[in-house]
């Protein structure tokens, strides 16, 4: 098994986007608020398409939103 | 809590409230063997199934009225993922149940025992599906 986990910067990016709400982000990418919250907390890994959609909303490349890091 | 998680919990609750008493009654006072059609037993079954159906409809209406936006939102990829996994496991529960009911029990018993075993297989599959769905939502809740 991999000792790596997927982490993300969605909370920071939402803050930088004028404190965009989870519900608003979800609405823009076709996910429920609860699913956005689960992704943000690292409890659910989105599909590649949803990940690209999230990155597109913030105008960032995918690797600035999601990283594959070693567990600390 | 996501709308579909509420539906899963509600379904589990209604199964416990309707089929639970039915199966407790079946265990405590089993239907008389050979007595067919056994109208009192048929009424009990109709009461459990009908009651479950009516309460389910009322529950769905209550959830829709309570949180209309959540209820209107289409299922997203996490909902589909949870649905697919829980249905897959429930399918095997149902298949094993139907094999026992349709391929084993006819050689050993008949009548209401087969009917109740078939119903139990369906109820167990429903419990599996909704239980797994509710657990999956809890596990991945933020």
Backbone of each chain as ProteinMPNN parsed JSONL, in Angstrom:
{"seq_chain_A": "XXXXXXXXXXXXXXXXXXXXXXXXXXXXXXXXXXXXXXXXXXXXXXXXXXXXXXXXXXXXXXXXXXXXXXXX", "coords_chain_A": {"N_chain_A": [[0.829, -1.206, 0.0], [0.359, 2.3, -0.629], [2.201, 4.916, 0.978], [1.298, 7.361, 0.753], [-0.865, 10.232, 0.698], [-3.748, 11.956, -0.569], [-3.844, 15.351, -0.567], [-5.352, 18.607, -0.249], [-5.875, 22.03, -1.319], [-8.216, 23.348, -1.071], [-9.712, 24.72, 0.909], [-8.142, 26.975, 1.462], [-8.071, 28.136, -1.078], [-10.761, 28.72, -1.439], [-11.065, 30.657, 0.473], [-9.401, 32.626, -0.567], [-10.839, 33.238, -2.758], [-12.715, 35.129, -2.11], [-13.987, 34.149, 0.191], [-15.582, 32.003, -0.73], [-18.444, 29.962, -0.552], [-18.913, 26.488, 0.453], [-21.194, 25.436, -0.613], [-21.635, 27.093, -2.83], [-19.377, 26.559, -4.397], [-19.85, 23.864, -4.838], [-22.204, 24.026, -6.331], [-21.268, 25.163, -8.665], [-19.746, 23.191, -9.778], [-21.295, 20.988, -9.924], [-21.685, 19.339, -7.658], [-22.808, 18.211, -4.412], [-23.09, 20.234, -1.4], [-22.262, 18.775, 0.788], [-20.6, 16.85, -0.346], [-18.52, 18.416, -1.342], [-17.552, 19.32, 1.101], [-16.646, 16.887, 2.142], [-14.613, 16.25, 0.315], [-12.874, 18.397, 0.739], [-12.124, 17.881, 3.37], [-10.601, 15.7, 2.996], [-11.8, 13.25, 3.077], [-13.043, 12.072, 1.003], [-12.142, 11.124, -2.224], [-12.223, 12.913, -5.153], [-13.494, 12.318, -8.532], [-11.38, 12.361, -11.448], [-12.35, 14.164, -13.297], [-14.022, 15.833, -11.718], [-12.07, 16.913, -10.083], [-10.579, 18.398, -11.928], [-12.548, 20.227, -12.627], [-12.88, 21.626, -10.214], [-10.353, 22.823, -9.984], [-10.477, 24.437, -12.204], [-12.475, 26.279, -11.513], [-11.133, 27.831, -9.625], [-9.186, 28.824, -11.212], [-6.688, 27.624, -11.327], [-3.838, 25.432, -11.89], [-4.182, 21.839, -11.807], [-2.325, 20.607, -10.054], [-1.839, 22.541, -8.183], [-4.007, 22.583, -6.659], [-4.566, 19.981, -5.781], [-2.464, 17.686, -4.103], [-0.177, 14.961, -3.969], [0.884, 13.67, -1.232], [3.423, 12.572, 1.132], [2.538, 10.726, 4.042], [2.514, 12.386, 7.142]], "CA_chain_A": [[0.0, 0.0, 0.0], [1.103, 3.546, -0.69], [2.224, 5.692, 2.21], [0.957, 8.728, 0.347], [-2.279, 10.616, 0.781], [-4.098, 13.114, -1.389], [-4.232, 16.532, 0.221], [-5.83, 19.662, -1.169], [-5.811, 23.427, -0.841], [-9.524, 23.938, -1.404], [-10.134, 25.685, 1.936], [-7.377, 28.208, 1.223], [-8.501, 28.723, -2.348], [-12.092, 29.304, -1.232], [-10.852, 31.899, 1.227], [-8.832, 33.608, -1.495], [-11.868, 33.588, -3.753], [-13.749, 35.927, -1.441], [-14.704, 33.256, 1.121], [-16.624, 31.275, -1.461], [-18.997, 28.896, 0.305], [-18.857, 25.12, -0.095], [-22.407, 25.256, -1.424], [-21.45, 27.784, -4.11], [-18.41, 25.775, -5.17], [-20.551, 22.653, -5.261], [-23.169, 24.37, -7.383], [-20.553, 25.462, -9.91], [-19.129, 21.99, -10.364], [-22.271, 19.896, -9.955], [-21.586, 18.462, -6.493], [-23.538, 18.737, -3.253], [-22.247, 20.894, -0.4], [-21.676, 17.744, 1.651], [-19.497, 16.201, -1.072], [-17.407, 19.374, -1.336], [-16.989, 19.282, 2.462], [-15.923, 15.619, 2.284], [-13.37, 16.373, -0.473], [-12.023, 19.366, 1.436], [-11.596, 17.255, 4.587], [-9.793, 14.543, 2.615], [-12.541, 12.005, 3.368], [-13.512, 11.523, -0.267], [-11.313, 11.532, -3.364], [-13.116, 13.151, -6.294], [-13.06, 11.795, -9.822], [-10.435, 13.254, -12.12], [-13.129, 15.241, -13.921], [-14.428, 16.784, -10.677], [-10.853, 17.6, -9.643], [-10.282, 19.425, -12.946], [-13.57, 21.277, -12.515], [-12.555, 22.442, -9.029], [-9.183, 23.641, -10.336], [-10.927, 25.432, -13.192], [-13.216, 27.334, -10.801], [-10.173, 28.733, -8.978], [-8.218, 29.276, -12.206], [-5.367, 27.099, -10.953], [-3.567, 24.09, -12.415], [-4.613, 20.769, -10.897], [-1.339, 20.299, -9.006], [-1.868, 23.564, -7.122], [-5.199, 22.318, -5.83], [-4.394, 18.663, -5.159], [-1.106, 17.154, -4.065], [-0.032, 13.582, -3.473], [1.978, 13.862, -0.263], [3.735, 11.489, 2.067], [1.861, 10.913, 5.326], [3.442, 12.891, 8.147]], "C_chain_A": [[0.864, 1.258, 0.0], [1.07, 4.262, 0.651], [1.91, 7.155, 1.901], [-0.532, 8.985, 0.476], [-2.513, 11.826, -0.129], [-4.531, 14.25, -0.459], [-4.666, 17.621, -0.761], [-5.792, 21.025, -0.498], [-7.153, 24.125, -1.033], [-9.952, 24.988, -0.376], [-9.444, 27.029, 1.704], [-7.869, 28.912, -0.034], [-9.902, 29.338, -2.235], [-11.968, 30.635, -0.509], [-10.355, 32.996, 0.292], [-9.826, 34.027, -2.565], [-13.036, 34.295, -3.069], [-14.621, 35.105, -0.513], [-15.904, 32.595, 0.433], [-17.142, 30.135, -0.586], [-18.853, 27.525, -0.37], [-20.053, 24.878, -1.011], [-22.237, 25.891, -2.803], [-20.47, 27.025, -5.002], [-19.091, 24.511, -5.712], [-21.497, 22.916, -6.418], [-22.459, 24.567, -8.727], [-19.94, 24.236, -10.564], [-20.052, 20.773, -10.337], [-22.119, 18.887, -8.84], [-22.405, 19.056, -5.354], [-22.559, 19.385, -2.28], [-21.53, 19.851, 0.46], [-20.495, 17.039, 0.976], [-18.281, 17.123, -1.133], [-16.726, 19.352, 0.039], [-16.154, 18.011, 2.666], [-14.596, 15.654, 1.519], [-12.374, 17.257, 0.28], [-11.363, 18.744, 2.665], [-10.742, 16.028, 4.273], [-10.474, 13.216, 2.889], [-13.049, 11.341, 2.093], [-12.622, 12.046, -1.386], [-12.209, 11.709, -4.585], [-12.612, 12.449, -7.55], [-12.112, 12.816, -10.448], [-11.171, 14.451, -12.735], [-13.538, 16.297, -12.886], [-13.222, 17.575, -10.184], [-10.484, 18.714, -10.638], [-11.293, 20.577, -12.872], [-13.28, 22.219, -11.345], [-11.391, 23.377, -9.355], [-9.589, 24.763, -11.292], [-11.659, 26.591, -12.526], [-12.249, 28.342, -10.191], [-9.111, 29.254, -9.954], [-6.81, 28.816, -11.905], [-5.124, 25.776, -11.67], [-3.881, 23.042, -11.35], [-3.636, 20.558, -9.733], [-1.25, 21.381, -7.92], [-3.06, 23.369, -6.193], [-5.044, 20.998, -5.079], [-2.929, 18.254, -5.205], [-1.142, 15.73, -3.508], [1.151, 13.583, -2.534], [2.214, 12.621, 0.582], [3.039, 11.782, 3.384], [2.866, 11.379, 6.356], [3.204, 12.188, 9.479]], "O_chain_A": [[1.961, 1.273, 0.559], [0.07, 4.231, 1.368], [2.216, 8.055, 2.684], [-1.349, 8.07, 0.376], [-1.601, 12.602, -0.412], [-5.466, 14.108, 0.328], [-4.376, 17.549, -1.955], [-5.691, 21.142, 0.724], [-7.214, 25.35, -1.144], [-10.494, 26.03, -0.745], [-10.079, 28.083, 1.746], [-8.059, 30.128, -0.048], [-10.189, 30.356, -2.863], [-12.66, 31.603, -0.823], [-10.816, 34.136, 0.345], [-9.658, 35.067, -3.203], [-14.197, 34.079, -3.415], [-15.83, 35.317, -0.427], [-17.036, 32.618, 0.916], [-16.357, 29.428, 0.047], [-18.694, 27.423, -1.586], [-19.944, 24.211, -2.04], [-22.638, 25.316, -3.815], [-20.699, 26.865, -6.201], [-18.929, 24.144, -6.876], [-21.582, 22.13, -7.362], [-22.974, 24.19, -9.779], [-19.648, 24.241, -11.76], [-19.643, 19.665, -10.684], [-22.39, 17.702, -9.036], [-22.665, 20.259, -5.33], [-21.357, 19.124, -2.324], [-20.362, 20.011, 0.815], [-19.518, 16.678, 1.632], [-17.145, 16.668, -0.992], [-15.499, 19.365, 0.139], [-15.091, 18.052, 3.285], [-13.581, 15.154, 2.003], [-11.202, 16.914, 0.436], [-10.205, 19.029, 2.972], [-10.218, 15.388, 5.184], [-9.819, 12.174, 2.932], [-13.441, 10.174, 2.111], [-12.375, 13.248, -1.489], [-12.88, 10.767, -5.007], [-11.454, 12.039, -7.624], [-12.053, 13.973, -10.033], [-10.691, 15.584, -12.7], [-13.419, 17.497, -13.133], [-13.333, 18.768, -9.899], [-10.124, 19.822, -10.241], [-10.936, 21.744, -13.032], [-13.413, 23.437, -11.462], [-11.433, 24.568, -9.044], [-9.102, 25.889, -11.193], [-11.491, 27.746, -12.918], [-12.493, 29.548, -10.224], [-8.239, 30.033, -9.568], [-5.844, 29.524, -12.189], [-6.072, 25.073, -12.02], [-3.851, 23.324, -10.152], [-4.045, 20.357, -8.59], [-0.656, 21.159, -6.865], [-3.111, 23.918, -5.092], [-5.352, 20.909, -3.891], [-2.244, 18.448, -6.21], [-2.0, 15.363, -2.706], [2.297, 13.505, -2.975], [1.35, 11.757, 0.729], [2.952, 12.936, 3.804], [3.963, 10.827, 6.442], [3.89, 12.475, 10.46]]}, "seq_chain_B": "XXXXXXXXXXXXXXXXXXXXXXXXXXXXXXXXXXXXXXXXXXXXXXXXXXXXXXXXXXXXXXXXXXXXXXXXXXXXXXXXXXXXXXXXXXXXXXXXXXXXXXXXXXXXXXXXXXXXXXXXXXXXXXXXXXXXXXXXXXXXXX", "coords_chain_B": {"N_chain_B": [[-26.567, 16.824, 6.956], [-26.571, 14.713, 4.124], [-29.275, 14.511, 1.725], [-29.78, 11.966, 0.667], [-28.593, 10.334, 2.535], [-30.24, 10.759, 4.699], [-32.522, 9.547, 3.675], [-31.675, 6.882, 3.603], [-31.305, 6.296, 6.354], [-33.924, 6.705, 7.193], [-35.26, 4.664, 5.821], [-34.122, 2.386, 7.027], [-35.055, 2.731, 9.629], [-37.821, 2.552, 9.227], [-38.042, -0.062, 8.312], [-37.329, -1.418, 10.62], [-39.465, -0.624, 12.19], [-41.732, -1.683, 10.951], [-41.387, -4.252, 9.548], [-39.929, -5.448, 11.528], [-41.63, -5.962, 13.913], [-43.333, -7.731, 12.565], [-41.728, -9.989, 11.903], [-40.918, -10.724, 14.457], [-43.349, -11.532, 15.486], [-43.827, -13.693, 13.76], [-41.803, -15.431, 14.562], [-42.418, -15.854, 17.26], [-45.045, -16.852, 17.19], [-45.391, -19.058, 15.009], [-46.793, -19.451, 11.674], [-49.537, -21.716, 11.183], [-48.644, -24.857, 9.96], [-49.443, -26.0, 6.691], [-51.898, -24.802, 6.667], [-53.588, -23.073, 4.444], [-55.124, -20.399, 2.614], [-54.431, -19.046, 4.958], [-55.561, -16.517, 6.165], [-55.37, -14.6, 8.384], [-52.576, -14.448, 8.709], [-51.888, -13.498, 6.22], [-53.047, -10.984, 6.321], [-51.505, -9.79, 8.293], [-49.053, -9.677, 6.994], [-49.743, -7.999, 4.87], [-50.31, -5.717, 6.31], [-47.803, -5.059, 7.386], [-46.235, -4.699, 5.029], [-47.802, -2.835, 3.59], [-47.991, -0.785, 5.494], [-45.306, -0.093, 5.708], [-44.853, 0.888, 3.124], [-46.65, 3.101, 2.962], [-45.75, 4.711, 5.119], [-43.21, 5.201, 4.187], [-43.657, 6.791, 1.935], [-44.867, 9.023, 3.19], [-42.726, 9.805, 4.808], [-40.823, 10.534, 2.888], [-42.109, 12.726, 1.776], [-42.137, 14.414, 4.014], [-39.364, 14.828, 4.381], [-38.799, 16.14, 2.012], [-40.303, 18.465, 2.273], [-39.102, 19.526, 4.523], [-36.445, 20.094, 3.737], [-36.279, 21.384, 0.984], [-34.48, 22.197, -1.065], [-32.244, 20.517, -0.829], [-33.497, 18.1, -1.368], [-34.214, 18.413, -3.999], [-31.826, 18.547, -5.333], [-29.79, 16.968, -7.751], [-28.415, 13.609, -7.736], [-24.97, 13.34, -6.971], [-21.507, 12.541, -7.914], [-20.434, 11.219, -5.66], [-22.722, 10.281, -4.39], [-23.616, 8.471, -6.373], [-21.493, 6.689, -6.349], [-21.584, 5.611, -3.745], [-24.121, 4.484, -3.856], [-23.744, 2.55, -5.848], [-21.821, 0.802, -4.727], [-23.12, -0.097, -2.351], [-25.396, -1.287, -3.411], [-24.285, -3.363, -4.85], [-23.27, -5.13, -2.901], [-25.654, -5.705, -1.575], [-26.991, -7.022, -3.577], [-25.734, -9.531, -3.669], [-26.476, -10.529, -1.188], [-29.222, -10.726, -1.568], [-29.226, -12.574, -3.686], [-28.132, -14.927, -2.545], [-30.073, -15.358, -0.609], [-32.341, -15.81, -2.24], [-31.536, -18.127, -3.526], [-31.513, -19.952, -1.439], [-34.205, -19.855, -0.695], [-35.54, -20.55, -3.094], [-34.252, -22.83, -4.122], [-33.487, -24.598, -2.141], [-35.236, -24.64, 0.127], [-37.789, -25.562, -0.941], [-37.502, -28.339, -0.917], [-37.559, -29.04, 1.686], [-39.501, -27.736, 3.134], [-42.637, -25.866, 3.08], [-45.263, -23.602, 1.935], [-46.084, -20.932, 4.152], [-43.611, -20.73, 5.402], [-41.763, -20.629, 3.359], [-42.645, -18.322, 2.077], [-42.213, -16.374, 4.093], [-39.464, -16.644, 4.429], [-38.565, -15.786, 1.956], [-39.437, -13.14, 2.043], [-37.877, -12.294, 4.178], [-35.331, -12.46, 3.039], [-35.484, -10.414, 1.147], [-35.872, -8.211, 2.838], [-33.502, -8.315, 4.33], [-31.665, -7.758, 2.305], [-32.416, -5.145, 1.702], [-31.821, -3.93, 4.155], [-29.069, -4.304, 4.153], [-28.307, -2.787, 1.897], [-29.197, -0.135, 2.537], [-28.061, 0.183, 5.036], [-25.314, -0.004, 4.479], [-25.094, 2.208, 2.804], [-25.767, 4.341, 4.536], [-23.7, 4.042, 6.408], [-21.487, 4.497, 4.741], [-21.867, 7.186, 4.032], [-21.609, 8.36, 6.58], [-18.977, 7.668, 7.161], [-17.526, 9.103, 5.286], [-18.174, 11.645, 5.915], [-17.618, 15.114, 6.49]], "CA_chain_B": [[-26.643, 15.446, 6.481], [-27.095, 14.686, 2.742], [-30.652, 14.026, 1.579], [-29.806, 10.515, 0.439], [-28.274, 9.668, 3.799], [-31.478, 10.792, 5.488], [-33.415, 8.52, 3.118], [-31.181, 5.568, 4.02], [-31.639, 6.131, 7.775], [-35.379, 6.584, 7.314], [-35.629, 3.323, 5.351], [-33.739, 1.442, 8.082], [-35.985, 2.94, 10.748], [-39.147, 2.037, 8.853], [-37.951, -1.533, 8.272], [-37.38, -1.867, 12.019], [-40.782, -0.335, 12.764], [-42.82, -2.436, 10.315], [-41.055, -5.675, 9.375], [-39.422, -5.953, 12.801], [-42.72, -6.607, 14.653], [-43.875, -8.847, 11.788], [-40.878, -11.173, 12.049], [-40.978, -11.132, 15.871], [-44.597, -12.292, 15.6], [-43.659, -14.97, 13.047], [-40.941, -16.305, 15.368], [-43.095, -16.216, 18.515], [-46.187, -17.736, 16.884], [-45.259, -19.399, 13.583], [-48.051, -19.795, 11.004], [-49.859, -23.147, 11.222], [-48.223, -25.509, 8.7], [-50.485, -26.614, 5.883], [-53.114, -23.981, 6.623], [-53.472, -22.076, 3.371], [-54.104, -19.354, 2.517], [-54.121, -18.448, 6.263], [-55.875, -15.09, 6.007], [-54.786, -13.714, 9.411], [-51.156, -14.246, 8.395], [-51.854, -12.648, 5.026], [-53.359, -9.621, 6.768], [-50.317, -9.267, 8.991], [-48.055, -9.358, 5.97], [-50.232, -6.814, 4.148], [-50.189, -4.577, 7.229], [-46.379, -4.7, 7.466], [-45.769, -4.181, 3.734], [-48.564, -1.614, 3.289], [-47.577, 0.244, 6.447], [-43.966, 0.348, 5.307], [-44.982, 1.697, 1.905], [-47.311, 4.382, 3.266], [-44.846, 5.518, 5.952], [-42.088, 5.611, 3.348], [-44.126, 7.932, 1.121], [-45.023, 10.169, 4.104], [-41.383, 10.218, 5.211], [-40.199, 11.238, 1.756], [-42.761, 14.041, 1.688], [-41.653, 15.211, 5.154], [-37.98, 15.226, 4.098], [-38.83, 17.095, 0.903], [-40.821, 19.727, 2.81], [-38.116, 20.021, 5.491], [-35.246, 20.632, 3.064], [-36.636, 21.246, -0.445], [-33.326, 22.358, -1.978], [-31.462, 19.271, -0.75], [-34.271, 17.026, -2.009], [-34.245, 18.655, -5.452], [-30.48, 18.426, -5.914], [-29.553, 15.649, -8.35], [-27.341, 12.818, -7.121], [-23.658, 13.641, -7.55], [-20.645, 11.362, -8.102], [-20.29, 10.475, -4.402], [-23.987, 9.555, -4.207], [-23.621, 7.334, -7.304], [-20.467, 5.751, -5.89], [-22.129, 4.939, -2.561], [-25.254, 3.674, -4.325], [-23.221, 1.413, -6.613], [-21.172, -0.145, -3.807], [-24.086, -0.718, -1.435], [-26.291, -2.148, -4.203], [-23.54, -4.558, -5.257], [-23.25, -6.053, -1.768], [-27.039, -6.12, -1.325], [-27.345, -7.968, -4.64], [-25.276, -10.873, -3.276], [-27.333, -10.955, -0.074], [-30.496, -11.119, -2.194], [-29.024, -13.771, -4.499], [-27.999, -16.074, -1.635], [-31.403, -15.555, -0.025], [-33.241, -16.4, -3.238], [-31.097, -19.51, -3.779], [-31.998, -20.757, -0.307], [-35.667, -19.908, -0.754], [-36.048, -21.183, -4.317], [-33.587, -24.073, -4.522], [-33.258, -25.497, -0.999], [-36.422, -24.761, 0.985], [-38.892, -26.379, -1.472], [-37.288, -29.76, -0.62], [-37.649, -29.297, 3.125], [-40.676, -27.117, 3.754], [-43.57, -25.314, 2.084], [-46.211, -22.6, 2.418], [-45.678, -19.653, 4.728], [-42.181, -20.692, 5.746], [-41.059, -20.161, 2.158], [-43.028, -16.913, 1.875], [-41.518, -15.535, 5.08], [-38.017, -16.673, 4.154], [-38.374, -14.908, 0.792], [-39.576, -11.765, 2.524], [-36.703, -12.005, 5.002], [-34.193, -12.224, 2.137], [-35.665, -9.067, 0.571], [-35.658, -7.232, 3.914], [-32.056, -8.306, 4.644], [-30.982, -7.05, 1.206], [-32.707, -3.714, 1.9], [-31.036, -3.477, 5.316], [-27.67, -4.251, 3.718], [-28.099, -1.653, 0.996], [-29.355, 1.154, 3.219], [-27.079, 0.247, 6.119], [-24.008, 0.325, 3.891], [-25.161, 3.595, 2.298], [-25.71, 5.25, 5.696], [-22.341, 3.932, 6.961], [-20.555, 5.156, 3.807], [-22.022, 8.638, 4.18], [-21.029, 8.745, 7.875], [-17.524, 7.479, 7.099], [-16.891, 10.149, 4.477], [-18.685, 12.967, 6.288], [-16.542, 16.025, 6.921]], "C_chain_B": [[-27.23, 15.422, 5.07], [-28.489, 14.057, 2.687], [-30.699, 12.505, 1.452], [-29.386, 9.719, 1.678], [-29.508, 9.645, 4.704], [-32.436, 9.71, 5.007], [-32.99, 7.123, 3.58], [-31.532, 5.307, 5.484], [-33.138, 5.926, 7.957], [-35.839, 5.185, 6.901], [-35.3, 2.275, 6.412], [-34.711, 1.506, 9.26], [-37.354, 2.326, 10.444], [-39.15, 0.514, 8.748], [-38.061, -2.074, 9.7], [-38.785, -1.712, 12.591], [-41.901, -1.198, 12.175], [-42.501, -3.933, 10.195], [-40.504, -6.286, 10.663], [-40.516, -6.663, 13.588], [-43.304, -7.811, 13.905], [-43.041, -10.116, 12.013], [-40.817, -11.651, 13.507], [-42.24, -11.982, 16.076], [-44.474, -13.662, 14.934], [-42.825, -15.949, 13.87], [-41.686, -16.793, 16.618], [-44.305, -17.119, 18.283], [-46.177, -18.038, 15.388], [-46.609, -19.78, 12.975], [-48.277, -21.308, 11.032], [-49.463, -23.799, 9.898], [-49.427, -26.117, 7.982], [-51.762, -25.802, 5.792], [-52.936, -22.873, 5.576], [-54.884, -21.659, 2.932], [-53.738, -18.711, 3.847], [-54.31, -16.923, 6.211], [-55.329, -14.186, 7.118], [-53.307, -13.406, 9.144], [-50.996, -13.303, 7.192], [-52.119, -11.191, 5.391], [-52.169, -8.992, 7.472], [-49.248, -8.825, 8.002], [-48.451, -8.084, 5.211], [-50.068, -5.563, 5.001], [-48.729, -4.101, 7.293], [-45.916, -4.047, 6.157], [-46.464, -2.865, 3.388], [-48.141, -0.474, 4.201], [-46.215, 0.802, 6.098], [-44.039, 1.278, 4.095], [-45.563, 3.08, 2.184], [-46.386, 5.283, 4.081], [-43.652, 6.028, 5.15], [-42.473, 6.839, 2.504], [-44.243, 9.18, 2.002], [-43.661, 10.714, 4.54], [-40.677, 11.003, 4.115], [-40.792, 12.638, 1.601], [-42.242, 14.948, 2.798], [-40.222, 15.702, 4.904], [-37.934, 16.293, 3.009], [-39.294, 18.472, 1.393], [-39.78, 20.36, 3.746], [-36.903, 20.661, 4.847], [-35.452, 20.498, 1.548], [-35.437, 21.343, -1.394], [-32.473, 21.099, -2.017], [-32.166, 18.154, -1.517], [-34.265, 17.171, -3.528], [-32.89, 18.416, -6.114], [-30.26, 17.036, -6.505], [-28.394, 14.929, -7.648], [-26.016, 13.174, -7.786], [-22.79, 12.38, -7.569], [-20.46, 10.547, -6.82], [-21.562, 9.665, -4.111], [-24.015, 8.304, -5.094], [-22.642, 6.251, -6.847], [-20.986, 4.926, -4.706], [-23.266, 4.008, -2.96], [-24.756, 2.396, -5.016], [-22.611, 0.36, -5.674], [-22.193, -0.859, -2.922], [-25.025, -1.653, -2.187], [-25.589, -3.444, -4.589], [-23.526, -5.585, -4.12], [-24.659, -6.59, -1.504], [-27.502, -7.143, -2.369], [-26.934, -9.391, -4.247], [-26.092, -11.418, -2.107], [-28.661, -11.484, -0.634], [-30.335, -12.438, -2.969], [-28.91, -15.02, -3.617], [-29.359, -16.4, -1.019], [-32.343, -16.25, -0.991], [-32.838, -17.84, -3.575], [-31.591, -20.431, -2.672], [-33.512, -20.956, -0.427], [-36.163, -20.728, -1.954], [-35.447, -22.535, -4.636], [-33.37, -25.057, -3.383], [-34.568, -25.735, -0.234], [-37.563, -25.59, 0.393], [-38.726, -27.866, -1.183], [-37.51, -30.08, 0.859], [-38.916, -28.729, 3.761], [-41.597, -26.541, 2.667], [-44.362, -24.168, 2.704], [-45.575, -21.344, 2.983], [-44.208, -19.58, 5.12], [-41.371, -20.182, 4.557], [-41.365, -18.685, 1.904], [-42.241, -16.015, 2.823], [-40.007, -15.516, 4.87], [-37.701, -15.772, 2.959], [-38.439, -13.443, 1.202], [-38.36, -11.359, 3.355], [-35.473, -11.709, 4.128], [-34.269, -10.812, 1.543], [-35.352, -8.006, 1.621], [-34.167, -7.149, 4.277], [-31.261, -7.571, 3.565], [-31.199, -5.539, 1.332], [-31.889, -3.149, 3.065], [-29.57, -3.332, 4.922], [-27.419, -3.002, 2.875], [-28.15, -0.313, 1.732], [-28.372, 1.307, 4.376], [-25.706, 0.625, 5.596], [-23.977, 1.769, 3.387], [-25.01, 4.573, 3.468], [-24.3, 5.245, 6.296], [-21.327, 4.653, 6.063], [-20.652, 6.672, 3.91], [-21.388, 9.115, 5.483], [-19.505, 8.74, 7.8], [-16.846, 8.617, 6.335], [-17.436, 11.539, 4.798], [-17.548, 13.824, 6.811], [-16.676, 16.317, 8.405]], "O_chain_B": [[-28.269, 16.035, 4.827], [-28.83, 13.19, 3.491], [-31.547, 11.845, 2.052], [-29.781, 8.565, 1.843], [-29.785, 8.654, 5.381], [-33.083, 9.038, 5.811], [-33.831, 6.287, 3.907], [-32.003, 4.221, 5.823], [-33.574, 5.097, 8.756], [-36.702, 4.592, 7.55], [-36.103, 1.378, 6.67], [-35.128, 0.485, 9.807], [-37.959, 1.672, 11.292], [-40.153, -0.128, 9.062], [-38.775, -3.041, 9.963], [-39.245, -2.546, 13.37], [-42.915, -1.422, 12.836], [-43.255, -4.775, 10.682], [-40.598, -7.496, 10.87], [-40.369, -7.842, 13.908], [-43.718, -8.79, 14.525], [-43.589, -11.185, 12.281], [-40.68, -12.848, 13.76], [-42.205, -13.012, 16.748], [-44.951, -14.665, 15.465], [-43.099, -17.149, 13.879], [-41.606, -17.964, 16.991], [-44.567, -18.033, 19.066], [-46.853, -17.376, 14.6], [-47.463, -20.354, 13.65], [-47.33, -22.085, 10.919], [-49.89, -23.351, 8.834], [-50.318, -26.682, 8.616], [-52.615, -26.071, 4.946], [-52.234, -21.886, 5.797], [-55.769, -22.513, 2.885], [-52.816, -17.896, 3.884], [-53.345, -16.159, 6.214], [-54.861, -13.088, 6.816], [-52.846, -12.279, 9.323], [-50.11, -12.449, 7.152], [-51.499, -10.28, 4.843], [-51.863, -7.816, 7.275], [-48.631, -7.769, 8.142], [-47.62, -7.215, 4.946], [-49.735, -4.491, 4.497], [-48.456, -2.901, 7.258], [-45.29, -2.987, 6.167], [-45.825, -1.906, 2.953], [-47.955, 0.658, 3.754], [-45.985, 2.009, 6.178], [-43.376, 2.314, 4.047], [-45.048, 4.093, 1.711], [-46.247, 6.47, 3.783], [-43.145, 7.125, 5.389], [-41.704, 7.793, 2.384], [-43.784, 10.258, 1.625], [-43.466, 11.927, 4.63], [-40.019, 12.009, 4.38], [-40.079, 13.604, 1.332], [-41.939, 16.117, 2.556], [-39.906, 16.859, 5.184], [-37.136, 17.229, 3.073], [-38.757, 19.504, 0.988], [-39.603, 21.578, 3.756], [-36.385, 21.659, 5.349], [-34.877, 19.616, 0.91], [-35.39, 20.649, -2.409], [-32.033, 20.663, -3.081], [-31.531, 17.368, -2.22], [-34.306, 16.178, -4.255], [-32.815, 18.12, -7.306], [-30.515, 16.033, -5.838], [-27.518, 15.558, -7.053], [-25.94, 13.297, -9.008], [-23.271, 11.285, -7.278], [-20.341, 9.323, -6.878], [-21.495, 8.526, -3.65], [-24.384, 7.22, -4.642], [-22.925, 5.057, -6.945], [-20.842, 3.703, -4.675], [-23.364, 2.884, -2.466], [-25.285, 1.307, -4.791], [-22.868, -0.834, -5.825], [-22.138, -2.078, -2.762], [-25.411, -2.698, -1.662], [-26.217, -4.5, -4.649], [-23.745, -6.774, -4.354], [-24.838, -7.779, -1.242], [-28.311, -8.022, -2.069], [-27.686, -10.341, -4.462], [-26.369, -12.616, -2.039], [-29.149, -12.539, -0.23], [-31.204, -13.307, -2.911], [-29.521, -16.048, -3.91], [-29.746, -17.564, -0.92], [-33.062, -17.174, -0.608], [-33.693, -18.673, -3.873], [-32.032, -21.551, -2.932], [-34.025, -22.066, -0.281], [-37.105, -21.51, -1.827], [-36.065, -23.323, -5.352], [-33.097, -26.232, -3.629], [-34.955, -26.876, 0.017], [-38.258, -26.271, 1.147], [-39.715, -28.598, -1.201], [-37.635, -31.244, 1.238], [-39.349, -29.199, 4.814], [-41.347, -26.721, 1.475], [-44.149, -23.811, 3.863], [-44.662, -20.765, 2.393], [-43.626, -18.497, 5.164], [-40.425, -19.411, 4.717], [-40.479, -17.902, 1.563], [-41.667, -15.011, 2.4], [-39.351, -14.501, 5.102], [-36.685, -15.076, 2.955], [-37.627, -12.621, 0.78], [-37.874, -10.233, 3.254], [-34.679, -10.821, 4.439], [-33.263, -10.109, 1.448], [-34.659, -7.028, 1.341], [-33.634, -6.063, 4.501], [-30.307, -6.853, 3.865], [-30.282, -4.752, 1.1], [-31.341, -2.05, 2.984], [-28.907, -2.368, 5.304], [-26.462, -2.262, 3.1], [-27.269, 0.531, 1.575], [-27.906, 2.409, 4.665], [-25.015, 1.46, 6.179], [-22.969, 2.464, 3.522], [-24.222, 5.516, 3.398], [-23.765, 6.296, 6.651], [-20.425, 5.332, 6.554], [-19.636, 7.365, 3.879], [-20.712, 10.144, 5.507], [-18.831, 9.647, 8.289], [-15.743, 9.042, 6.68], [-17.197, 12.494, 4.058], [-16.638, 13.338, 7.482], [-15.87, 17.061, 8.963]]}, "name": "protein", "num_of_chains": 2, "seq": "XXXXXXXXXXXXXXXXXXXXXXXXXXXXXXXXXXXXXXXXXXXXXXXXXXXXXXXXXXXXXXXXXXXXXXXXXXXXXXXXXXXXXXXXXXXXXXXXXXXXXXXXXXXXXXXXXXXXXXXXXXXXXXXXXXXXXXXXXXXXXXXXXXXXXXXXXXXXXXXXXXXXXXXXXXXXXXXXXXXXXXXXXXXXXXXXXXXXXXXXXXXXXXXXXXXXXX"}
